[in-house]
Amino acid sequence: REACEASLRRLGTDCIDLYQLHWPNRGSYHFRRIWEYDPSGQDRATTIRHMEDAMGALRDLVAEGKIRAFGLSNESAWGTAQWLAAGERTGGPRVAAIQNEYSPLCRMPYDGDMAELGHNEAVTLLAFSPLATGFVTGKYLDGALPAGSRHQIAGGSPRASSKLDAAVRAYLAVARKHGIDPVQMALAFCLQRPFPCIPIFGATTLAQLEHIAAGQALELSTEVLADLTDANRAHPMPF
């Protein structure tokens, strides 16, 4: 509750449309932590108690008109299901959305259990990094760091590797085969998933925004989607 009210003061507003909880207190396998992920140290009772306590505060904030809906970020299927159950037990708000990483190059683990949960529980995925931090453009192939780019400013990316380059080349081959811009294809792919999904893109220039807007009506054919699936099967989890 204190964090939400601090956000209201910082933003200079009376109400937040979607208030998101950024990280699970118990830990997370996101941001490439899945390779060493170990949930055995978690205490279920503590986790559930925390969720119910948070639900009480969220319920009050909704009643007071300070937030309209709440969402999660970097959560798992089990965690999201527990938040939904806690809301039902306590009269708190339902989970409206979850902000997890998702792109044509980063489809797992969301395409499994989270996709099923999103569909059946009407939880919308707010897909961050739908362009895989720019890798889908191909501009970072073979270690390239274009001047002024995100990775050049950051001094590189821990994701860069020959394995990722192979996945990017497979993705770009699909775009070339069908005569589609790779950026527009990535965003259209997210919008056409069989679960609720809204991609969150990061345009840093007006030209980039115009480029993205030009593809807003793009609808991928079944042939394109099939080729993207084949590319994913050949290069699963490239980072």
C-alpha positions as a Markdown table, in Angstrom:
| # | Residue | x | y | z |
|---|---|---|---|---|
| 1 | Arg | 0.0 | 0.0 | 0.0 |
| 2 | Glu | 2.8 | 2.4 | 0.9 |
| 3 | Ala | 4.6 | 1.7 | -2.4 |
| 4 | Cys | 1.4 | 2.4 | -4.4 |
| 5 | Glu | 0.7 | 5.7 | -2.6 |
| 6 | Ala | 4.3 | 6.7 | -3.1 |
| 7 | Ser | 3.9 | 6.0 | -6.9 |
| 8 | Leu | 0.8 | 8.1 | -7.0 |
| 9 | Arg | 2.7 | 11.0 | -5.4 |
| 10 | Arg | 5.7 | 10.5 | -7.7 |
| 11 | Leu | 3.4 | 10.4 | -10.8 |
| 12 | Gly | 1.3 | 13.3 | -9.7 |
| 13 | Thr | -1.9 | 11.5 | -10.3 |
| 14 | Asp | -4.9 | 10.3 | -8.3 |
| 15 | Cys | -5.3 | 6.9 | -9.9 |
| 16 | Ile | -3.2 | 4.2 | -11.6 |
| 17 | Asp | -5.0 | 2.2 | -14.3 |
| 18 | Leu | -2.8 | -0.9 | -14.0 |
| 19 | Tyr | -0.7 | -1.4 | -10.9 |
| 20 | Gln | 1.9 | -4.1 | -11.4 |
| 21 | Leu | 3.9 | -6.1 | -8.9 |
| 22 | His | 7.3 | -6.4 | -10.5 |
| 23 | Trp | 9.0 | -9.5 | -9.0 |
| 24 | Pro | 7.8 | -12.5 | -7.0 |
| 25 | Asn | 9.3 | -12.3 | -3.4 |
| 26 | Arg | 10.1 | -16.0 | -3.5 |
| 27 | Gly | 12.4 | -15.6 | -6.6 |
| 28 | Ser | 12.0 | -16.1 | -10.3 |
| 29 | Tyr | 13.4 | -18.1 | -13.2 |
| 30 | His | 13.1 | -15.2 | -15.7 |
| 31 | Phe | 16.0 | -13.3 | -17.3 |
| 32 | Arg | 17.9 | -16.5 | -18.1 |
| 33 | Arg | 17.8 | -17.8 | -14.5 |
| 34 | Ile | 16.0 | -20.9 | -15.5 |
| 35 | Trp | 19.2 | -22.9 | -16.1 |
| 36 | Glu | 19.9 | -22.9 | -12.3 |
| 37 | Tyr | 16.3 | -22.4 | -11.0 |
| 38 | Asp | 15.7 | -24.2 | -7.7 |
| 39 | Pro | 12.3 | -23.7 | -6.0 |
| 40 | Ser | 13.1 | -26.2 | -3.2 |
| 41 | Gly | 13.9 | -23.4 | -0.8 |
| 42 | Gln | 10.5 | -21.8 | -1.1 |
| 43 | Asp | 7.9 | -22.0 | 1.8 |
| 44 | Arg | 4.4 | -22.4 | 0.4 |
| 45 | Ala | 2.7 | -21.1 | 3.5 |
| 46 | Thr | 4.8 | -17.9 | 3.6 |
| 47 | Thr | 4.1 | -17.3 | -0.1 |
| 48 | Ile | 0.4 | -17.7 | 0.2 |
| 49 | Arg | 0.3 | -15.5 | 3.3 |
| 50 | His | 2.2 | -12.8 | 1.5 |
| 51 | Met | -0.3 | -12.9 | -1.4 |
| 52 | Glu | -3.3 | -12.7 | 0.9 |
| 53 | Asp | -1.8 | -9.8 | 2.8 |
| 54 | Ala | -1.1 | -8.0 | -0.5 |
| 55 | Met | -4.6 | -8.8 | -1.7 |
| 56 | Gly | -6.1 | -7.0 | 1.3 |
| 57 | Ala | -4.1 | -3.9 | 0.4 |
| 58 | Leu | -5.0 | -4.1 | -3.3 |
| 59 | Arg | -8.7 | -4.6 | -2.4 |
| 60 | Asp | -8.6 | -1.4 | -0.4 |
| 61 | Leu | -6.8 | 0.6 | -3.0 |
| 62 | Val | -9.4 | -0.4 | -5.6 |
| 63 | Ala | -12.2 | 0.5 | -3.3 |
| 64 | Glu | -10.6 | 3.9 | -2.7 |
| 65 | Gly | -10.3 | 4.5 | -6.4 |
| 66 | Lys | -6.5 | 4.6 | -6.3 |
| 67 | Ile | -6.0 | 1.8 | -8.7 |
| 68 | Arg | -8.3 | 0.3 | -11.3 |
| 69 | Ala | -6.7 | -3.1 | -11.9 |
| 70 | Phe | -3.5 | -5.0 | -10.9 |
| 71 | Gly | -1.1 | -7.2 | -12.7 |
| 72 | Leu | 2.1 | -9.2 | -12.2 |
| 73 | Ser | 5.5 | -9.3 | -13.8 |
| 74 | Asn | 8.1 | -12.0 | -14.3 |
| 75 | Glu | 5.7 | -14.6 | -12.7 |
| 76 | Ser | 5.2 | -18.3 | -13.2 |
| 77 | Ala | 2.1 | -20.3 | -14.0 |
| 78 | Trp | 1.9 | -21.6 | -10.4 |
| 79 | Gly | 2.4 | -18.1 | -9.0 |
| 80 | Thr | -0.2 | -16.5 | -11.2 |
| 81 | Ala | -2.7 | -19.3 | -10.3 |
| 82 | Gln | -2.1 | -18.7 | -6.6 |
| 83 | Trp | -2.7 | -14.9 | -7.0 |
| 84 | Leu | -6.0 | -15.7 | -8.8 |
| 85 | Ala | -7.0 | -18.1 | -6.0 |
| 86 | Ala | -6.0 | -15.6 | -3.3 |
| 87 | Gly | -8.1 | -12.9 | -5.0 |
| 88 | Glu | -11.1 | -15.3 | -4.9 |
| 89 | Arg | -10.6 | -16.1 | -1.2 |
| 90 | Thr | -10.1 | -12.6 | 0.0 |
| 91 | Gly | -12.4 | -10.6 | -2.3 |
| 92 | Gly | -9.4 | -8.9 | -3.9 |
| 93 | Pro | -9.1 | -7.9 | -7.5 |
| 94 | Arg | -8.3 | -10.5 | -10.2 |
| 95 | Val | -5.0 | -10.6 | -12.0 |
| 96 | Ala | -5.7 | -8.6 | -15.1 |
| 97 | Ala | -2.3 | -8.9 | -16.9 |
| 98 | Ile | 1.2 | -10.3 | -16.6 |
| 99 | Gln | 4.3 | -8.5 | -18.0 |
| 100 | Asn | 6.7 | -11.3 | -19.0 |
| 101 | Glu | 9.3 | -11.4 | -21.8 |
| 102 | Tyr | 8.0 | -12.8 | -25.0 |
| 103 | Ser | 9.1 | -12.6 | -28.7 |
| 104 | Pro | 9.6 | -14.9 | -31.7 |
| 105 | Leu | 13.1 | -15.6 | -30.2 |
| 106 | Cys | 11.8 | -16.0 | -26.6 |
| 107 | Arg | 8.7 | -18.2 | -26.6 |
| 108 | Met | 9.5 | -20.5 | -23.8 |
| 109 | Pro | 8.3 | -21.0 | -21.1 |
| 110 | Tyr | 5.2 | -18.8 | -21.9 |
| 111 | Asp | 4.0 | -21.0 | -24.8 |
| 112 | Gly | 3.3 | -23.8 | -22.3 |
| 113 | Asp | 1.5 | -23.5 | -19.0 |
| 114 | Met | 1.3 | -19.7 | -19.0 |
| 115 | Ala | -0.5 | -19.7 | -22.4 |
| 116 | Glu | -3.1 | -22.1 | -21.1 |
| 117 | Leu | -3.6 | -20.0 | -18.0 |
| 118 | Gly | -3.8 | -16.8 | -19.9 |
| 119 | His | -6.5 | -18.2 | -22.2 |
| 120 | Asn | -8.6 | -19.8 | -19.5 |
| 121 | Glu | -8.3 | -17.1 | -16.9 |
| 122 | Ala | -8.4 | -14.1 | -19.2 |
| 123 | Val | -5.0 | -12.8 | -18.1 |
| 124 | Thr | -3.4 | -10.7 | -20.8 |
| 125 | Leu | 0.3 | -11.0 | -21.5 |
| 126 | Leu | 2.0 | -7.7 | -21.8 |
| 127 | Ala | 5.0 | -8.9 | -23.8 |
| 128 | Phe | 8.1 | -6.9 | -23.1 |
| 129 | Ser | 11.1 | -7.1 | -25.4 |
| 130 | Pro | 8.9 | -8.4 | -28.3 |
| 131 | Leu | 11.8 | -7.5 | -30.6 |
| 132 | Ala | 14.2 | -9.5 | -28.3 |
| 133 | Thr | 16.0 | -6.2 | -27.3 |
| 134 | Gly | 16.5 | -5.5 | -31.0 |
| 135 | Phe | 18.1 | -8.8 | -32.1 |
| 136 | Val | 15.2 | -9.6 | -34.4 |
| 137 | Thr | 16.3 | -6.7 | -36.7 |
| 138 | Gly | 19.6 | -8.5 | -37.4 |
| 139 | Lys | 21.6 | -5.4 | -36.6 |
| 140 | Tyr | 23.6 | -7.1 | -33.8 |
| 141 | Leu | 24.6 | -10.2 | -35.9 |
| 142 | Asp | 28.2 | -11.3 | -35.5 |
| 143 | Gly | 28.8 | -9.0 | -32.6 |
| 144 | Ala | 28.0 | -5.8 | -34.4 |
| 145 | Leu | 27.2 | -2.7 | -32.2 |
| 146 | Pro | 25.7 | 0.0 | -34.4 |
| 147 | Ala | 26.5 | 3.5 | -33.1 |
| 148 | Gly | 23.7 | 4.9 | -30.8 |
| 149 | Ser | 22.0 | 1.5 | -30.5 |
| 150 | Arg | 20.8 | 0.1 | -27.1 |
| 151 | His | 23.6 | -2.4 | -26.9 |
| 152 | Gln | 26.3 | 0.0 | -28.0 |
| 153 | Ile | 25.3 | 2.4 | -25.2 |
| 154 | Ala | 25.3 | -0.5 | -22.7 |
| 155 | Gly | 28.6 | -1.9 | -23.9 |
| 156 | Gly | 27.2 | -5.1 | -25.4 |
| 157 | Ser | 24.6 | -7.7 | -24.4 |
| 158 | Pro | 25.0 | -10.9 | -22.3 |
| 159 | Arg | 22.6 | -12.5 | -24.7 |
| 160 | Ala | 24.9 | -12.2 | -27.8 |
| 161 | Ser | 26.3 | -15.5 | -29.0 |
| 162 | Ser | 26.7 | -17.7 | -32.1 |
| 163 | Lys | 23.7 | -19.7 | -30.9 |
| 164 | Leu | 21.5 | -16.6 | -30.9 |
| 165 | Asp | 22.9 | -15.5 | -34.2 |
| 166 | Ala | 21.8 | -18.8 | -35.7 |
| 167 | Ala | 18.3 | -18.2 | -34.4 |
| 168 | Val | 18.2 | -14.7 | -35.7 |
| 169 | Arg | 19.3 | -15.8 | -39.1 |
| 170 | Ala | 16.5 | -18.4 | -39.2 |
| 171 | Tyr | 14.0 | -15.7 | -38.2 |
| 172 | Leu | 15.2 | -13.3 | -40.8 |
| 173 | Ala | 15.1 | -16.0 | -43.4 |
| 174 | Val | 11.3 | -16.4 | -42.7 |
| 175 | Ala | 10.9 | -12.6 | -43.1 |
| 176 | Arg | 12.8 | -12.6 | -46.5 |
| 177 | Lys | 10.9 | -15.7 | -47.8 |
| 178 | His | 7.5 | -14.0 | -47.3 |
| 179 | Gly | 8.6 | -10.4 | -48.1 |
| 180 | Ile | 7.8 | -9.1 | -44.6 |
| 181 | Asp | 9.6 | -6.6 | -42.5 |
| 182 | Pro | 11.1 | -8.5 | -39.5 |
| 183 | Val | 10.1 | -5.8 | -36.9 |
| 184 | Gln | 6.6 | -5.7 | -38.1 |
| 185 | Met | 6.5 | -9.5 | -38.3 |
| 186 | Ala | 7.6 | -9.9 | -34.7 |
| 187 | Leu | 4.9 | -7.6 | -33.4 |
| 188 | Ala | 2.2 | -9.2 | -35.6 |
| 189 | Phe | 3.3 | -12.6 | -34.3 |
| 190 | Cys | 2.7 | -11.5 | -30.7 |
| 191 | Leu | -0.7 | -10.1 | -31.5 |
| 192 | Gln | -1.8 | -13.3 | -33.2 |
| 193 | Arg | -0.9 | -15.7 | -30.4 |
| 194 | Pro | -3.7 | -18.1 | -29.2 |
| 195 | Phe | -3.8 | -16.3 | -25.9 |
| 196 | Pro | -4.4 | -12.6 | -24.9 |
| 197 | Cys | -1.2 | -10.8 | -25.8 |
| 198 | Ile | -0.2 | -7.1 | -26.2 |
| 199 | Pro | 3.4 | -6.4 | -27.2 |
| 200 | Ile | 5.2 | -3.6 | -25.5 |
| 201 | Phe | 7.7 | -2.1 | -27.9 |
| 202 | Gly | 10.4 | 0.5 | -27.2 |
| 203 | Ala | 10.7 | 3.1 | -30.0 |
| 204 | Thr | 13.5 | 5.6 | -29.3 |
| 205 | Thr | 13.0 | 7.7 | -32.4 |
| 206 | Leu | 10.1 | 9.0 | -34.4 |
| 207 | Ala | 11.3 | 7.1 | -37.4 |
| 208 | Gln | 11.1 | 3.8 | -35.4 |
| 209 | Leu | 7.6 | 4.6 | -34.2 |
| 210 | Glu | 6.5 | 5.4 | -37.8 |
| 211 | His | 8.1 | 2.2 | -39.0 |
| 212 | Ile | 6.2 | 0.2 | -36.4 |
| 213 | Ala | 2.9 | 2.0 | -37.0 |
| 214 | Ala | 3.1 | 1.2 | -40.7 |
| 215 | Gly | 2.8 | -2.5 | -39.9 |
| 216 | Gln | -0.1 | -2.3 | -37.5 |
| 217 | Ala | -2.6 | -3.9 | -39.9 |
| 218 | Leu | -0.2 | -6.8 | -40.8 |
| 219 | Glu | -1.8 | -10.3 | -40.4 |
| 220 | Leu | 0.5 | -13.2 | -40.7 |
| 221 | Ser | -0.6 | -16.1 | -42.9 |
| 222 | Thr | -0.7 | -19.7 | -41.7 |
| 223 | Glu | 2.3 | -20.4 | -43.9 |
| 224 | Val | 4.3 | -17.6 | -42.1 |
| 225 | Leu | 3.3 | -18.9 | -38.7 |
| 226 | Ala | 4.2 | -22.4 | -39.6 |
| 227 | Asp | 7.7 | -21.2 | -40.7 |
| 228 | Leu | 8.1 | -19.3 | -37.5 |
| 229 | Thr | 7.2 | -22.5 | -35.5 |
| 230 | Asp | 9.8 | -24.5 | -37.5 |
| 231 | Ala | 12.4 | -21.8 | -36.8 |
| 232 | Asn | 11.6 | -22.0 | -33.1 |
| 233 | Arg | 11.8 | -25.8 | -33.0 |
| 234 | Ala | 15.2 | -25.6 | -34.6 |
| 235 | His | 16.4 | -22.9 | -32.3 |
| 236 | Pro | 14.6 | -23.1 | -28.9 |
| 237 | Met | 15.6 | -20.8 | -26.1 |
| 238 | Pro | 18.7 | -19.3 | -27.9 |
| 239 | Phe | 19.5 | -17.1 | -24.8 |
